[in-house]
Amino acid sequence: MRRRHHFHIDHAGHSVSATVQTGRTAVVEVLVDGKETGHATTHHDHPVTVRIELPTDPPMKASVRATPGPGIPRCVFEAPAIEPHIMSPRPY
């Protein structure tokens, strides 16, 4: 059965959202300020890292590490010079 899980974090004045669709093949989509900037698939519960860029001056490289399972999926936001941050789940 496929389910969609949503996560969010604000960083450097930008909105970063991730959607993890679980199932046999998990799909991860990452949006920055409402625009899709990264996409990845993985099988079963294997973690996947989606590399993104924040539209700062100069652009800042970052990534979202998604773990589809087992259990409830989770996402971690990673950027240079900061500790990884767990992204907050969203109920929609």
Residue pairs with C-beta under 8 A, 6 or more apart in sequence:
1 23
2 21
2 22
2 23
3 21
3 22
3 23
4 19
4 20
4 21
4 22
5 19
5 20
5 21
5 22
5 72
5 73
5 89
6 17
6 18
6 19
6 89
6 90
6 91
6 92
7 17
7 18
7 19
7 20
7 74
7 75
7 87
7 88
7 89
7 90
8 15
8 16
8 17
8 18
8 87
8 88
8 90
9 16
9 77
9 85
9 87
9 88
10 16
11 54
11 62
11 77
11 79
11 85
12 54
12 56
12 60
12 79
13 56
14 32
14 33
14 54
14 55
14 56
15 31
15 32
15 33
15 34
16 30
16 31
16 32
16 52
16 54
16 62
16 64
16 77
16 87
17 30
17 31
17 34
17 90
18 28
18 29
18 30
18 31
18 50
18 64
18 66
18 75
18 87
19 28
19 29
19 31
20 26
20 27
20 28
20 66
20 68
20 73
20 75
21 27
21 28
21 29
22 68
22 69
22 73
24 43
24 44
25 41
25 42
25 43
26 41
26 42
26 43
26 44
26 45
26 46
26 48
26 66
26 68
26 69
26 73
27 39
27 40
27 41
28 38
28 39
28 40
28 41
28 42
28 48
28 50
28 64
28 66
28 68
29 36
29 38
29 39
30 36
30 37
30 38
30 39
30 50
30 52
30 64
31 37
32 52
32 53
32 54
32 55
33 55
37 52
37 53
38 50
38 51
38 52
38 64
39 50
40 48
40 49
40 50
40 66
41 48
42 48
42 66
42 68
44 68
44 69
45 67
45 68
45 69
45 70
46 68
47 65
47 66
47 67
47 68
48 65
48 66
48 68
49 63
49 64
49 65
49 66
50 63
50 64
50 65
50 66
51 61
51 62
51 63
52 61
52 62
52 63
52 64
53 59
53 60
53 61
53 62
54 60
54 62
54 79
60 79
60 80
61 79
61 80
62 77
62 78
62 79
62 80
63 77
63 78
63 79
64 75
64 76
64 77
64 78
64 87
65 75
65 76
65 78
65 84
66 73
66 74
66 75
67 73
67 74
67 75
72 89
74 86
74 87
75 86
75 87
76 84
76 85
76 86
76 87
77 84
77 85
77 86
77 87
78 84
78 85
